[in-house]
Amino acid sequence: MFVRVKSTPKSPRKSVQIVHSHRVGSKVKQKIIKHIGVAFDDKELEELKALANSIKAQLESKSQLPLYSPQEIEDLANKAVASKEKESKLIKVSEVNREDYDVNLLDILEEDRIIKGIHDIYGKLYDEMNFKSVLPNPTRHMAASKALKEIVLARVANPDSKSGSVDTLASKFGVNINLKSVYRMMDMIDNSGIKKLNKLVLTKTKILLDDKIDVIYFDATTLYFESFTEDVDNPEDENEAIRKNGYSKDGKFNQPQVVLALLVTKQGLPIGYKAFSGDTFDGNMPERSDKCPWGAIIPSLKEIEDEFKVDKIVYVADAGMFNKANLEEFDKNKNMTYIVGAKIKTMTKSIKEQILKTDDFKDINDDTKVKTIDYQGKKLLISYSCKRARKDKHDREKAIKKLKKRLESSKSVKSQLSNNGYKKYLQLEQTGVDIKNAQKTSCDIAITLNEEKIVEDEAWDGLKGIVTKNIALSDEELIHQYSNLWQVEESFRITKHDLKIRPIYHWKPNRVKAHLAISFMAYALVRHLEYRVRLQYKKLSPEKIRQILLSVQTSILYDTSTNKKFAMPSRVSEDAKKIYKLMEVPVTLKPAIL
């Protein structure tokens, strides 16, 4: 088998196919095994070729005889027997007389309706990614293995608590699992299992991209708990106290939380994750705090390079990474290249003066101009965007308008203390003043607008800074790679909103970690399918794909006169048919007798 690119005359279209050569007599003929997709430019062509190589490797591995242990052979034999018994109960339309399907509609009742699409598609992808191996000895712990798969698929389909997921699986998917078995399964996911999960996801992502990972984006966010009690540190307990109060991006400062660090590729595909205690945060801890998460994550990035032979990678992070301790940690690894957003407003006076000079910028396009400044032996790239300047001005004027409205409605100091986004434009003034004697006669305090601060802010409109030690990258490459940080931001949106990773209801550290692992598995499934659908069909959001697959259902019909049961598939949309085809899952369109 090999990957073939077939061009269309007088057209930019290039078809990517997996082809098998075979000899017929004295001639060698080629048979198309699988059509991968059509590319219209070089970027799409490279992505489709990488996907084709990934699928080809899977097809070739299926043709090889695997080596099984005696226990695995026994398990496979039992599974085959069970499958045969199940098939014997299902009478296909082609194998029976059509008279068996003659019914009186007045005698038909819909006994149940189950969702098939999620399990058909995401279930196959789950098996391909071998997530069951996160558990120790999954073939011996069949109940736990089943519970893990079902809970992951339930989080993709309809995120809920573990109890709610068990109920949803039973009522909407026709799958029955015991809640206690779910908790037992979670207790089996230990640190070694989490390490294996990260390795599985990274390996699968590398295969999908044909080993072409050159940029890694990462960031940290906070996930809060439905609780007001922190974990207590216990030196004798191997599980770290993870639920801690700290700086919260969700504004839940009085509730314990956990910090989640996520690593993704420029395509948004997952590479790995790491959880830290809630009193850890990237840009809001003291410079030398041992709680800085990147002080721990940066060495782990080095482990990724060493263990999986991922080299020549540029690590990209936002301004939350920008402090002296983090940059020093990066600089310890001489072979690591990074691009980090700079907090330009907090730099030294001399650097800020250089940044605000307007006569030494050079244009790189109609919207953007740049200049470089030496910053502690590193390259500080300052970019000015007209579009960003207009947005900064609009946002500020909108904030000031809201602030003025609030000041007019209430002069109370206390009522303005919660204006976190507006505080920089406020100032306190003492109102009781004897003009004749130029003395303050009272301690009355009023809040007013700080006009000087507003004017000072205007000078920074449109400016952004990026720090790197890689002088080989052009200014355009730096800006392009940094602008792709939206991929990790979108990844957090998917985990928080689509997969509802928060709030977290568990309180045991090991179950908290298991919950994060389950959510990461669901996220990996969602992102991998989204990527494949975009390459082989068209761009569909994870939520759109979810809705398409939720619509693929089967009704269980009961004939009250004959006591027969029928499985009646629902109508399948064209989008669903395409997804089933690219995942090589057959679509069931005809009814069957159960």
Protein Blocks (a to p, Z undefined) as FASTA:
>chain_A
ZZdddddehiabdcddddddddehjbccdddfbdfbdcfbfklmmmmmmmmmmmmmmmmm
mmpccdddfklmmmmmmmmmmmmmmmmmpccfklpcfklmgccfklpccfbdcdfklmmm
mmmmmmmnommmmpghkllmmmlmmmmmmmmmmmmmmgcdfklmmmmmmmmnopacdfkl
mmmmmmmmcfklmmmmmmmmmmmmmmmnoopafbdcddddddddddfbdcdddfklmbdc
fbdcdddfklpakbccddddddddfkopafbdcdddfkbcfklccfklckbmklmmmmmm
mmmmmmnopghiacdddfklmcfklmmmmmmmmmbccdddddfklmcfklmmmmmpcklc
ccfbfkbccddddeehiacdddddfklmmmmmmmmmmmmmmmmmmmmmoccfklmmmmmm
lmmmgccddfbdcfklopafbfcdcddddfklmmmmmmmgoiacdddfbfkbcfklmmmm
mmmmmmmmmmmmmmmmmnopaccfbfbfklmmmmmmmmmmmmmmmmmmmmmmmmmmcccd
fklmmmmmmmpccdddddfklopacdddddddfklmmmmmmnopacdfbdcdZZ
